[in-house]
Amino acid sequence: MHNPFTPAAAVPVDTRTARVHEEGWQSWSPSGSYALGAAPRRPTNDNRATVCQRPGRAVPAGVFQGEGLLALDPGDGSPVRLWAAPDPLHEVPSIRLTVAGPVAEVAADGPVKEWTGTDVQSVLAEWADSLALPAPRPAPTVWCSWHAYFTAVTEDDVHENLRAMDTLDLPIDVVQIDDGHQKALGDWLTLSGRFRSRQGVADTIRARGRRAGIRTAPFLVDPASELAATHPDWLVRDPDGGPLHAGRDRGHDLYVLDTTHPAAAACLTEVFATLRAEGYDYFKTDFLYAGAMDGVRHSGADALTAYRLGVALIREAIGADAYLLGCGAPVLPSIGLFDAMRVSPDTAPHRRPEAGDYSRPGQDPAEFTGAARQWQHERLWTNDPDCLLARPAVETRARWAAHVEAVGGLVASGDRLLSLDPWGVETTRRILTGVHR
């Protein structure tokens, strides 16, 4: 059950020029500013709503909704107004705006505090500055296997690109293995058939003077995994007592690890302590939204408390010196936990997302939300705009590269490096080198 929406403000607006900024729930949720007559970006089916938006918070037609943050530029020269969660780590109200003639009516299902400013990005930045977080440490440059190989990546692919970094003289600090090294979601220490030795890969990367990185989705469990079969009591439950479903991705049903169960927590700690001991010190943690879904947990903890506990267990296991990147993560509840954060849905070799859904992969949605969240960069964490893709097969690659270069933050190459033509090599080298200046 959620709280009822109660009025927070009624603001006169110029309906021709006013704009409203919706802050999405998690990394992949569309965020950005709209004219009052525009249709906000919404999920195209129930699964996308679960995996990429805020589950259980469907938005009525004709309504704008921000999760913990919503800003309004009235368009008449009066100050920009921001409604923000007073305690964003523990309670993130949904904030709605409806237009009734020349008035914007704002309501929320939890407490909000009002801020004013000169424009949308600056008032959001002022709110972030008020949290007084320490400045994030400098981000490394990265090569990531995902956008070239997806789940089919092999150990030999990693070695090929490691050699190519030397051949092409690319200033890459971290070589990060993405999805595909593990046998199943949840069985993170069991290798897929495409890898011979996870520690061996890390040793080779480090012997070449680079750092080893790895991707997990620590709060997800595949129903077909050994973990689900052996320890069904480690799963978050739905109100009927069955495993909580966190949607589907790439043909897999997704269950959720209960980080409040002592044995599940010990397993999570073992996974990350083992990876750290094997030589990995850069961790991309993905699909984190699942850890913040409402459900029945062993300790009775609420979802956001359980989420922050789970991330804290990971940080303790990898150590303060390791680099921690969040992805698919609930934005406001993640404050103070990560070195870097994905601030958009995935980019892709194509520009337009499938079905026009701005939570799906594509350059357009990654630019739309990534630019709208620029206020977070170096205030909440280092922003991750997703990988630079510069190979010839990438549609509008120059435009995407310009976006990555303009927003800065965590810069990662996502190409099979030997597929780059001269333009791709020069562009990749220039953007990576710019980070090192």
Salt bridges, closest charged atoms under 4 A:
ASP14 OD2 - ARG16 NH2 2.94
GLU22 OE2 - ARG42 NH2 2.68
GLU23 OE1 - HIS21 NE2 3.12
GLU23 OE2 - ARG373 NE 2.76
GLU67 OE1 - ARG54 NH1 2.74
ASP87 OD1 - HIS90 ND1 3.10
ASP109 OD2 - ARG57 NH1 3.25
GLU114 OE2 - ARG81 NE 2.16
ASP129 OD1 - ARG379 NE 3.08
GLU155 OE2 - HIS159 NE2 3.43
GLU155 OE2 - ARG196 NH2 3.27
ASP156 OD1 - ARG196 NH2 2.99
GLU160 OE2 - ARG416 NE 2.79
ASP166 OD2 - ARG208 NH1 2.61
ASP166 OD1 - ARG210 NH2 2.75
ASP173 OD2 - HIS436 NE2 3.40
ASP178 OD1 - ARG215 NE 3.78
ASP178 OD2 - LYS284 NZ 2.90
ASP179 OD1 - ARG215 NH1 3.39
ASP179 OD2 - ARG250 NH1 2.62
ASP222 OD2 - HIS252 ND1 2.69
ASP233 OD2 - HIS261 NE2 3.36
ASP249 OD2 - ARG250 NE 2.86
ASP253 OD1 - ARG248 NH1 2.94
GLU278 OE1 - ARG198 NE 2.73
ASP281 OD1 - ARG211 NE 3.18
ASP286 OD2 - ARG215 NH2 3.14
ASP321 OD2 - ARG276 NH2 3.13
ASP339 OD1 - ARG137 NE 2.99
ASP339 OD2 - ARG315 NH2 2.81
ASP346 OD1 - ARG342 NH1 2.64
GLU354 OE1 - ARG360 NH1 3.47
ASP364 OD1 - ARG351 NH1 2.64
ASP364 OD2 - ARG352 NH1 3.29
ASP364 OD1 - ARG399 NH2 3.70
GLU367 OE2 - ARG351 NH2 2.92
GLU367 OE1 - ARG399 NH2 3.36
GLU378 OE2 - HIS377 NE2 3.84
ASP384 OD2 - ARG342 NE 3.34
ASP386 OD2 - HIS147 NE2 3.05
ASP386 OD1 - ARG342 NH2 2.95
GLU405 OE1 - ARG430 NH2 2.90
ASP415 OD1 - ARG391 NH1 2.71
ASP421 OD2 - ARG397 NH2 2.81
GLU426 OE1 - ARG430 NH1 3.27
